[in-house]
Amino acid sequence: MSTHRFAVNVTPKPGILDPQGRAVEGSLDHLGISGVSAVRVGRRVELTVDAADEAAARAIVERLAGELLANPLIEAYAIESIASASSTPASRSTAAPATAGERHA
């Protein structure tokens, strides 16, 4: 068994109303910020999985994301592999983003 770290990023699907995103976008002018548009607000779930290998761990995360963490009717999710569980928070920020194949609508 080995330990694997993942993040699941959940966002509203395109075309689904995003009142939080609209509220953020509406506040930008009050802050004197321009040039920002199409704001979408979602959530990020980070988790550690003990499994035989990364493929088995990713399969578990895929199931969790599809059945528990995201509502497939209105949300899309992306799975991202992040640094190992023993890493410091600073090293986690350098993780590569999810590939297009990991984006689920």
Backbone bond lengths (Angstrom), bond angles and torsions (degrees), N, CA, C in turn:
res aa  C-N    CA-C-N  psi(-1)  N-CA   C-N-CA  omega(-1)  CA-C   N-CA-C  phi
1 M - - - 1.458 - - 1.528 109.02 -
2 S 1.312 115.04 141.40 1.459 120.47 175.05 1.528 108.71 -133.33
3 T 1.317 115.29 161.33 1.456 121.94 -176.56 1.521 109.76 -100.91
4 H 1.320 116.70 134.89 1.466 122.40 -178.59 1.522 108.90 -132.81
5 R 1.345 116.38 138.58 1.459 122.00 179.47 1.518 109.52 -106.99
6 F 1.322 115.38 137.13 1.456 121.79 178.57 1.524 109.40 -137.58
7 A 1.314 114.15 157.77 1.457 121.09 169.96 1.521 106.55 -125.99
8 V 1.309 115.92 140.34 1.458 121.88 174.84 1.524 106.35 -115.07
9 N 1.325 116.48 116.97 1.460 122.27 178.25 1.522 108.66 -99.77
10 V 1.314 115.96 119.84 1.466 122.38 -176.23 1.522 108.29 -112.70
11 T 1.326 117.02 128.13 1.460 122.07 179.07 1.529 110.00 -136.28
12 P 1.331 116.47 157.98 1.464 118.57 175.31 1.538 109.86 -63.47
13 K 1.314 116.49 142.57 1.460 120.41 176.02 1.524 109.71 -65.14
14 P 1.344 116.48 153.21 1.463 118.82 174.77 1.532 109.81 -55.89
15 G 1.317 116.59 138.17 1.455 121.12 179.87 1.521 113.83 91.06
16 I 1.319 117.48 -14.40 1.462 121.28 177.54 1.524 107.93 -86.96
17 L 1.316 117.15 133.52 1.456 120.63 178.91 1.520 110.76 -58.63
18 D 1.315 115.71 139.55 1.465 122.23 179.91 1.528 108.47 -130.02
19 P 1.345 117.56 83.35 1.461 119.69 -176.84 1.530 113.47 -61.31
20 Q 1.328 118.69 -33.09 1.463 120.22 177.45 1.524 110.79 -66.73
21 G 1.308 116.30 -42.85 1.461 120.48 177.61 1.519 111.31 -62.11
22 R 1.317 116.85 -41.13 1.469 120.68 178.49 1.517 111.12 -65.48
23 A 1.351 117.16 -38.46 1.465 120.76 178.68 1.530 110.62 -64.76
24 V 1.318 117.18 -42.67 1.466 120.75 177.67 1.518 109.47 -62.76
25 E 1.314 116.79 -47.43 1.461 120.82 -179.10 1.523 111.26 -61.26
26 G 1.341 116.24 -38.86 1.455 120.46 178.82 1.515 113.30 -67.82
27 S 1.310 118.21 -23.73 1.469 122.61 -179.17 1.523 113.20 -86.11
28 L 1.304 117.84 -13.52 1.457 120.80 -175.68 1.522 112.24 -60.93
29 D 1.328 117.67 -40.84 1.463 121.50 -179.19 1.526 110.80 -61.75
30 H 1.325 116.82 -39.24 1.469 121.27 178.90 1.530 111.44 -64.13
31 L 1.300 116.63 -25.44 1.462 121.52 179.14 1.528 112.44 -91.82
32 G 1.333 116.00 -2.12 1.456 120.26 -179.05 1.515 113.45 75.44
33 I 1.316 116.52 25.14 1.467 121.50 -179.39 1.520 108.58 -105.67
34 S 1.327 115.51 127.26 1.461 119.76 178.13 1.523 109.54 -125.08
35 G 1.318 115.73 165.61 1.452 120.83 177.70 1.518 114.63 84.52
36 V 1.320 117.73 8.52 1.466 121.34 178.93 1.522 107.58 -110.20
37 S 1.317 117.43 130.47 1.464 120.71 -179.74 1.525 109.88 -147.84
38 A 1.320 115.24 174.34 1.470 122.79 177.40 1.528 111.68 54.48
39 V 1.329 116.93 46.19 1.464 122.04 -179.83 1.524 109.32 -75.12
40 R 1.311 116.42 128.77 1.471 122.93 176.14 1.527 106.95 -124.65
41 V 1.314 117.14 132.94 1.455 121.68 -179.92 1.524 108.63 -110.88
42 G 1.308 115.58 129.94 1.463 121.25 179.43 1.511 109.94 -134.31
43 R 1.315 115.16 -150.24 1.462 120.38 178.34 1.528 109.18 -144.80
44 R 1.317 113.83 158.77 1.465 121.20 -179.28 1.522 107.52 -126.88
45 V 1.321 115.50 129.54 1.462 121.86 177.57 1.527 106.92 -117.27
46 E 1.336 116.64 122.62 1.456 121.11 176.68 1.521 108.58 -106.64
47 L 1.324 116.10 139.02 1.453 119.49 -178.21 1.521 111.85 -149.75
48 T 1.316 114.46 156.82 1.460 122.56 177.06 1.520 108.15 -111.94
49 V 1.326 115.81 133.95 1.464 120.96 -178.23 1.527 108.69 -124.96
50 D 1.316 116.50 130.11 1.460 122.27 172.20 1.522 107.37 -95.02
51 A 1.327 116.04 121.06 1.465 120.57 -178.62 1.522 108.92 -154.24
52 A 1.321 115.41 169.23 1.463 121.63 -177.87 1.528 112.16 -61.20
53 D 1.335 117.10 -38.63 1.462 121.50 179.50 1.525 108.96 -155.90
54 E 1.340 116.29 177.02 1.458 119.83 -176.89 1.530 112.08 -64.04
55 A 1.305 117.95 -36.98 1.466 120.56 -179.86 1.527 111.19 -62.97
56 A 1.313 117.27 -41.22 1.470 120.95 178.21 1.524 110.60 -67.48
57 A 1.328 116.37 -40.08 1.461 120.55 178.42 1.526 110.66 -64.17
58 R 1.329 116.01 -43.55 1.471 120.44 179.67 1.524 110.85 -63.63
59 A 1.316 117.72 -36.25 1.468 121.08 178.12 1.530 110.56 -62.81
60 I 1.317 116.56 -39.25 1.466 120.42 177.13 1.525 110.31 -64.18
61 V 1.335 116.44 -45.75 1.464 121.00 -179.84 1.525 110.51 -64.29
62 E 1.313 116.95 -39.73 1.469 121.29 177.55 1.533 110.17 -58.63
63 R 1.312 116.57 -44.64 1.461 120.13 179.36 1.531 111.04 -65.01
64 L 1.331 116.47 -45.29 1.467 120.14 178.13 1.527 111.42 -58.98
65 A 1.318 116.31 -44.86 1.461 120.59 -178.57 1.526 111.10 -63.57
66 G 1.311 116.43 -45.44 1.458 120.85 -176.75 1.515 114.98 -73.58
67 E 1.334 116.70 -29.32 1.465 119.93 -174.95 1.520 114.53 -106.54
68 L 1.335 118.09 -19.79 1.458 119.65 -173.21 1.524 114.05 -129.11
69 L 1.318 117.37 -46.35 1.460 120.36 -171.28 1.520 114.50 -81.07
70 A 1.313 118.29 -28.53 1.467 122.02 -178.90 1.519 110.34 -123.39
71 N 1.314 115.11 145.26 1.462 121.33 173.05 1.528 106.44 -90.21
72 P 1.334 118.66 108.13 1.467 120.96 -173.05 1.526 114.42 -62.54
73 L 1.313 118.33 -16.87 1.461 120.21 178.87 1.524 112.38 -75.28
74 I 1.332 117.32 -33.43 1.463 119.89 -173.42 1.529 114.27 -127.75
75 E 1.336 118.07 -4.35 1.457 120.21 -176.31 1.521 111.81 -129.08
76 A 1.326 114.68 148.68 1.463 122.55 172.12 1.517 107.36 -112.03
77 Y 1.326 116.85 157.83 1.455 119.38 177.94 1.524 110.47 -138.64
78 A 1.327 114.50 155.40 1.459 122.08 175.29 1.518 107.44 -131.58
79 I 1.314 116.52 135.53 1.462 121.86 179.31 1.520 108.14 -101.99
80 E 1.317 114.83 132.64 1.461 121.78 -176.99 1.529 108.49 -126.95
81 S 1.302 116.90 130.30 1.458 121.27 174.12 1.521 107.13 -82.79
82 I 1.328 116.88 128.71 1.459 120.19 179.96 1.522 109.45 -119.54
83 A 1.311 116.96 177.31 1.461 122.23 -175.81 1.518 111.19 -55.84
84 S 1.315 116.02 160.80 1.462 121.32 -178.21 1.518 111.62 -62.53
85 A 1.316 116.32 164.43 1.465 122.58 -175.94 1.517 112.06 -61.56
86 S 1.309 119.32 -23.80 1.455 121.38 -178.12 1.519 112.91 -87.73
87 S 1.331 118.24 1.38 1.457 121.65 -178.43 1.513 111.30 -75.76
88 T 1.303 115.03 158.94 1.457 120.69 175.17 1.515 108.56 -83.96
89 P 1.347 118.08 158.11 1.462 120.20 179.39 1.523 112.87 -56.61
90 A 1.322 119.04 -34.06 1.458 121.03 -178.77 1.526 111.27 -63.97
91 S 1.325 117.71 -36.81 1.459 119.68 -178.28 1.526 111.79 -74.85
92 R 1.325 117.32 -21.65 1.460 119.95 179.15 1.514 111.36 -68.30
93 S 1.314 117.80 -29.25 1.454 120.28 -175.32 1.523 112.20 -69.30
94 T 1.320 118.57 -11.75 1.450 120.99 -179.60 1.523 112.66 -95.11
95 A 1.313 117.72 7.22 1.463 120.56 -178.40 1.519 110.70 -63.53
96 A 1.295 116.06 144.84 1.455 121.01 178.46 1.525 109.76 -71.52
97 P 1.332 117.51 143.99 1.458 119.76 178.49 1.526 111.29 -70.52
98 A 1.299 115.07 163.20 1.459 120.71 178.54 1.518 110.16 -62.89
99 T 1.306 116.46 148.68 1.452 120.42 176.61 1.520 109.71 -82.40
100 A 1.310 115.62 165.05 1.462 119.97 -179.06 1.514 111.72 -58.04
101 G 1.314 117.76 -32.05 1.451 121.97 179.61 1.523 113.59 -68.58
102 E 1.324 115.84 -14.98 1.463 119.90 -178.78 1.523 111.51 -97.14
103 R 1.290 118.43 1.47 1.469 123.23 -179.57 1.520 108.41 -88.63
104 H 1.304 117.53 127.72 1.453 120.64 -175.86 1.514 109.71 -123.69
105 A 1.295 115.87 128.83 1.456 120.26 179.57 1.509 109.88 -110.65
